């Protein structure tokens, strides 16, 4: 352990940990390769008054919390940006040294270390998404097999599950057992998804921020638990991180703003866009029945829909919802749909 080391970069793997220690000038003063988790834990316990730098990747948040418990400062850097600082072939040692270089870049914003509760919520989301993908695959398989014999089941999991038994009875008897087993798998997957959703809702009740966010039209339990807006300077930063702002390609006096960038968290962006589509549809239906009952946000959304179409209006609405989430999370206020905030995303709408 070199006393001049102020930054310890760690390249994480399942059981192998590559360490590079550097000083404030970026010089590499020591290198070490550890072959077990226990050895890595012991080594981190020997360091004092250093900053531990890691890529934000698998197990990084766990090891970040472990280093914090040892009294060390932790900085997680986005893996896609660290790659640019690797100057030669990809090795664990080169990756660790690239982390030292990336740490010196003040404009490279770190990723906050997630708490165990935050990781628990996102694990529930991940399990639900995996079961949902499996259910879609099995529903498509069941639908395809039945169509081979002239039987069709409706779209939507609940309707398909309800009508599939009658359709199965009309195909050759030799297939009845296997198709019923396939249908049972679909039911089990639906039950697992529902169980995960119930756990997410229960955790939301213990979170003041999630409870507040669910007041917003288009923000349900899943979105409220997945959005974490407290680490962003303003609402635009959150929207940009979600990939809901224009992709720019500019030079000199020419400024080009194209489609949304689609960078950042794909899952949360998907939830926000689905929620925005639902909120926009509800606003259009309300305008048809009782236009005088529209609030400020709904009036803005319906006018935008008439001008640019439902798809662009949906994305603009998702951007608006992201900014509202940030404002409510930051200020802790209740949702006010009549708030006098100016309408954003004009560049996205025009392009």
DAMO-V673696 format. One record per residue. RES is the residue in one small letter. PHI is phi in whole degrees, 0 to 359 (999 if undefined). OMEGA is omega in whole degrees, 0 to 359 (none if undefined). NEAR is the number of other C-alpha atoms within 10 Angstrom. Layout:
BEGIN
res=RES phi=PHI omega=OMEGA near=NEAR
res=RES phi=PHI omega=OMEGA near=NEAR
END
This chain:
BEGIN
res=x phi=999 omega=181 near=12
res=x phi=275 omega=182 near=11
res=x phi=290 omega=179 near=11
res=x phi=276 omega=181 near=12
res=x phi=287 omega=177 near=22
res=x phi=244 omega=181 near=19
res=x phi=230 omega=177 near=24
res=x phi=243 omega=178 near=26
res=x phi=266 omega=184 near=27
res=x phi=233 omega=172 near=26
res=x phi=266 omega=187 near=24
res=x phi=272 omega=170 near=21
res=x phi=218 omega=182 near=16
res=x phi=296 omega=183 near=10
res=x phi=228 omega=181 near=12
res=x phi=242 omega=183 near=16
res=x phi=232 omega=179 near=20
res=x phi=258 omega=184 near=22
res=x phi=246 omega=173 near=26
res=x phi=229 omega=179 near=27
res=x phi=258 omega=182 near=27
res=x phi=225 omega=177 near=23
res=x phi=256 omega=182 near=18
res=x phi=295 omega=180 near=12
res=x phi=276 omega=179 near=9
res=x phi=90 omega=179 near=17
res=x phi=283 omega=177 near=14
res=x phi=275 omega=184 near=19
res=x phi=259 omega=180 near=17
res=x phi=205 omega=177 near=14
res=x phi=227 omega=181 near=16
res=x phi=206 omega=179 near=12
res=x phi=240 omega=183 near=16
res=x phi=248 omega=188 near=15
res=x phi=257 omega=178 near=13
res=x phi=205 omega=179 near=13
res=x phi=293 omega=179 near=15
res=x phi=296 omega=179 near=10
res=x phi=296 omega=179 near=15
res=x phi=293 omega=179 near=19
res=x phi=299 omega=179 near=15
res=x phi=296 omega=181 near=10
res=x phi=296 omega=180 near=14
res=x phi=295 omega=179 near=16
res=x phi=292 omega=181 near=15
res=x phi=273 omega=185 near=9
res=x phi=275 omega=177 near=20
res=x phi=222 omega=174 near=15
res=x phi=56 omega=175 near=12
res=x phi=234 omega=175 near=19
res=x phi=258 omega=179 near=19
res=x phi=265 omega=183 near=24
res=x phi=247 omega=178 near=27
res=x phi=221 omega=171 near=29
res=x phi=286 omega=176 near=26
res=x phi=280 omega=184 near=21
res=x phi=219 omega=181 near=14
res=x phi=303 omega=180 near=11
res=x phi=71 omega=184 near=12
res=x phi=295 omega=182 near=21
res=x phi=291 omega=177 near=22
res=x phi=296 omega=181 near=15
res=x phi=292 omega=175 near=18
res=x phi=297 omega=178 near=24
res=x phi=294 omega=179 near=18
res=x phi=296 omega=179 near=16
res=x phi=292 omega=177 near=19
res=x phi=296 omega=177 near=14
res=x phi=296 omega=178 near=11
res=x phi=276 omega=178 near=15
res=x phi=87 omega=182 near=15
res=x phi=260 omega=173 near=19
res=x phi=283 omega=184 near=17
res=x phi=236 omega=177 near=24
res=x phi=227 omega=177 near=19
res=x phi=262 omega=182 near=21
res=x phi=251 omega=179 near=22
res=x phi=300 omega=186 near=16
res=x phi=298 omega=183 near=13
res=x phi=293 omega=179 near=9
res=x phi=270 omega=179 near=13
res=x phi=292 omega=183 near=21
res=x phi=305 omega=182 near=15
res=x phi=294 omega=183 near=11
res=x phi=267 omega=177 near=16
res=x phi=275 omega=190 near=17
res=x phi=261 omega=182 near=11
res=x phi=217 omega=182 near=9
res=x phi=301 omega=181 near=9
res=x phi=281 omega=172 near=10
res=x phi=223 omega=178 near=12
res=x phi=298 omega=180 near=19
res=x phi=295 omega=179 near=20
res=x phi=295 omega=178 near=18
res=x phi=295 omega=179 near=27
res=x phi=295 omega=179 near=28
res=x phi=291 omega=176 near=28
res=x phi=296 omega=177 near=21
res=x phi=297 omega=177 near=28
res=x phi=298 omega=179 near=28
res=x phi=294 omega=181 near=20
res=x phi=295 omega=181 near=22
res=x phi=298 omega=182 near=25
res=x phi=286 omega=181 near=12
res=x phi=278 omega=184 near=9
res=x phi=291 omega=182 near=8
res=x phi=278 omega=179 near=8
res=x phi=276 omega=187 near=13
res=x phi=281 omega=181 near=13
res=x phi=284 omega=175 near=17
res=x phi=266 omega=180 near=15
res=x phi=297 omega=177 near=14
res=x phi=288 omega=181 near=19
res=x phi=284 omega=174 near=14
res=x phi=283 omega=179 near=12
res=x phi=296 omega=178 near=11
res=x phi=294 omega=178 near=10
res=x phi=297 omega=178 near=13
res=x phi=293 omega=178 near=14
res=x phi=298 omega=180 near=14
res=x phi=298 omega=182 near=18
res=x phi=290 omega=174 near=15
res=x phi=295 omega=176 near=13
res=x phi=299 omega=177 near=17
res=x phi=298 omega=181 near=19
res=x phi=296 omega=178 near=14
res=x phi=297 omega=180 near=13
res=x phi=297 omega=180 near=20
res=x phi=296 omega=178 near=15
res=x phi=295 omega=178 near=13
res=x phi=293 omega=178 near=19
res=x phi=295 omega=178 near=17
res=x phi=297 omega=178 near=12
res=x phi=295 omega=180 near=16
res=x phi=295 omega=178 near=21
res=x phi=298 omega=180 near=15
res=x phi=298 omega=182 near=13
res=x phi=288 omega=175 near=17
res=x phi=297 omega=179 near=23
res=x phi=295 omega=178 near=13
res=x phi=296 omega=179 near=14
res=x phi=297 omega=180 near=21
res=x phi=297 omega=180 near=19
res=x phi=294 omega=180 near=15
res=x phi=296 omega=181 near=17
res=x phi=291 omega=180 near=19
res=x phi=294 omega=177 near=14
res=x phi=298 omega=180 near=10
res=x phi=245 omega=175 near=13
res=x phi=79 omega=181 near=11
res=x phi=252 omega=180 near=17
res=x phi=236 omega=175 near=18
res=x phi=244 omega=186 near=21
res=x phi=290 omega=174 near=13
res=x phi=288 omega=182 near=12
res=x phi=96 omega=186 near=10
res=x phi=298 omega=184 near=15
res=x phi=296 omega=179 near=11
res=x phi=294 omega=180 near=11
res=x phi=295 omega=180 near=19
res=x phi=297 omega=182 near=18
res=x phi=291 omega=186 near=11
res=x phi=261 omega=183 near=13
res=x phi=297 omega=182 near=21
res=x phi=304 omega=179 near=15
res=x phi=295 omega=179 near=11
res=x phi=291 omega=180 near=17
res=x phi=297 omega=181 near=23
res=x phi=293 omega=182 near=14
res=x phi=263 omega=177 near=13
res=x phi=259 omega=181 near=18
res=x phi=307 omega=185 near=9
res=x phi=302 omega=182 near=10
res=x phi=299 omega=182 near=8
res=x phi=265 omega=187 near=12
res=x phi=303 omega=184 near=15
res=x phi=299 omega=182 near=11
res=x phi=292 omega=180 near=12
res=x phi=291 omega=175 near=20
res=x phi=293 omega=175 near=16
res=x phi=296 omega=178 near=11
res=x phi=297 omega=178 near=16
res=x phi=294 omega=177 near=21
res=x phi=296 omega=176 near=13
res=x phi=300 omega=180 near=16
res=x phi=297 omega=178 near=24
res=x phi=298 omega=180 near=16
res=x phi=297 omega=179 near=14
res=x phi=296 omega=177 near=21
res=x phi=297 omega=179 near=20
res=x phi=295 omega=179 near=13
res=x phi=294 omega=177 near=16
res=x phi=299 omega=180 near=20
res=x phi=296 omega=178 near=13
res=x phi=296 omega=178 near=14
res=x phi=296 omega=179 near=21
res=x phi=296 omega=179 near=17
res=x phi=296 omega=178 near=13
res=x phi=294 omega=178 near=12
res=x phi=296 omega=179 near=21
res=x phi=297 omega=179 near=19
res=x phi=296 omega=179 near=12
res=x phi=290 omega=178 near=17
res=x phi=297 omega=180 near=21
res=x phi=295 omega=179 near=12
res=x phi=268 omega=182 near=10
res=x phi=247 omega=179 near=13
res=x phi=296 omega=182 near=11
res=x phi=297 omega=180 near=22
res=x phi=296 omega=178 near=25
res=x phi=296 omega=178 near=19
res=x phi=295 omega=184 near=19
res=x phi=296 omega=181 near=28
res=x phi=288 omega=173 near=19
res=x phi=286 omega=184 near=15
res=x phi=281 omega=176 near=20
res=x phi=295 omega=182 near=19
res=x phi=100 omega=178 near=23
res=x phi=250 omega=179 near=26
res=x phi=257 omega=182 near=18
res=x phi=300 omega=181 near=19
res=x phi=294 omega=181 near=20
res=x phi=294 omega=182 near=21
res=x phi=298 omega=181 near=26
res=x phi=277 omega=184 near=24
res=x phi=272 omega=182 near=18
res=x phi=282 omega=176 near=23
res=x phi=234 omega=189 near=17
res=x phi=259 omega=190 near=21
res=x phi=286 omega=185 near=15
res=x phi=262 omega=184 near=12
res=x phi=253 omega=184 near=14
res=x phi=291 omega=180 near=11
res=x phi=207 omega=182 near=14
res=x phi=294 omega=180 near=20
res=x phi=294 omega=177 near=19
res=x phi=299 omega=178 near=18
res=x phi=296 omega=179 near=24
res=x phi=296 omega=179 near=22
res=x phi=293 omega=178 near=19
res=x phi=297 omega=179 near=18
res=x phi=277 omega=179 near=25
res=x phi=78 omega=183 near=21
res=x phi=257 omega=177 near=29
res=x phi=247 omega=187 near=25
res=x phi=295 omega=170 near=20
res=x phi=280 omega=185 near=17
res=x phi=253 omega=175 near=13
res=x phi=222 omega=189 near=10
res=x phi=234 omega=177 near=10
res=x phi=201 omega=179 near=8
res=x phi=60 omega=180 near=5
res=x phi=272 omega=182 near=6
res=x phi=261 omega=179 near=7
res=x phi=237 omega=180 near=10
res=x phi=245 omega=174 near=13
res=x phi=245 omega=184 near=16
res=x phi=254 omega=180 near=16
res=x phi=288 omega=179 near=17
res=x phi=299 omega=188 near=20
res=x phi=287 omega=183 near=16
res=x phi=58 omega=174 near=16
res=x phi=274 omega=173 near=14
res=x phi=82 omega=189 near=15
res=x phi=283 omega=183 near=12
res=x phi=295 omega=186 near=12
res=x phi=294 omega=181 near=14
res=x phi=294 omega=177 near=20
res=x phi=299 omega=178 near=24
res=x phi=299 omega=179 near=14
res=x phi=298 omega=181 near=20
res=x phi=294 omega=181 near=29
res=x phi=291 omega=176 near=22
res=x phi=297 omega=178 near=18
res=x phi=295 omega=178 near=22
res=x phi=295 omega=178 near=26
res=x phi=297 omega=179 near=20
res=x phi=295 omega=180 near=15
res=x phi=294 omega=179 near=23
res=x phi=293 omega=178 near=25
res=x phi=298 omega=178 near=17
res=x phi=295 omega=179 near=16
res=x phi=294 omega=179 near=24
res=x phi=295 omega=179 near=19
res=x phi=293 omega=180 near=13
res=x phi=293 omega=178 near=15
res=x phi=297 omega=180 near=16
res=x phi=293 omega=184 near=9
res=x phi=269 omega=185 near=10
res=x phi=219 omega=185 near=11
res=x phi=298 omega=181 near=14
res=x phi=287 omega=181 near=9
res=x phi=267 omega=180 near=12
res=x phi=292 omega=174 near=17
res=x phi=273 omega=185 near=14
res=x phi=300 omega=181 near=14
res=x phi=296 omega=180 near=22
res=x phi=293 omega=178 near=24
res=x phi=296 omega=178 near=18
res=x phi=299 omega=183 near=16
res=x phi=293 omega=182 near=24
res=x phi=290 omega=177 near=21
res=x phi=296 omega=178 near=13
res=x phi=297 omega=178 near=20
res=x phi=299 omega=179 near=20
res=x phi=294 omega=185 near=10
res=x phi=274 omega=188 near=13
res=x phi=240 omega=180 near=13
res=x phi=101 omega=189 near=13
res=x phi=290 omega=184 near=17
res=x phi=289 omega=178 near=13
res=x phi=293 omega=179 near=19
res=x phi=295 omega=178 near=25
res=x phi=296 omega=180 near=24
res=x phi=293 omega=177 near=23
res=x phi=297 omega=178 near=27
res=x phi=295 omega=178 near=30
res=x phi=297 omega=177 near=28
res=x phi=297 omega=178 near=28
res=x phi=297 omega=180 near=23
res=x phi=297 omega=179 near=25
res=x phi=299 omega=180 near=27
res=x phi=290 omega=177 near=20
res=x phi=295 omega=177 near=19
res=x phi=302 omega=180 near=26
res=x phi=298 omega=182 near=26
res=x phi=296 omega=181 near=17
res=x phi=291 omega=180 near=19
res=x phi=295 omega=184 near=20
res=x phi=286 omega=186 near=17
res=x phi=265 omega=178 near=8
res=x phi=71 omega=181 near=13
res=x phi=275 omega=172 near=12
res=x phi=286 omega=182 near=13
res=x phi=289 omega=177 near=17
res=x phi=230 omega=183 near=14
res=x phi=291 omega=181 near=16
res=x phi=263 omega=182 near=11
res=x phi=299 omega=185 near=10
res=x phi=274 omega=175 near=9
res=x phi=255 omega=183 near=10
res=x phi=285 omega=184 near=6
res=x phi=282 omega=184 near=13
res=x phi=262 omega=172 near=14
res=x phi=67 omega=178 near=18
res=x phi=296 omega=180 near=11
res=x phi=296 omega=180 near=15
res=x phi=296 omega=183 near=20
res=x phi=296 omega=183 near=21
res=x phi=285 omega=182 near=12
res=x phi=250 omega=none near=13
END
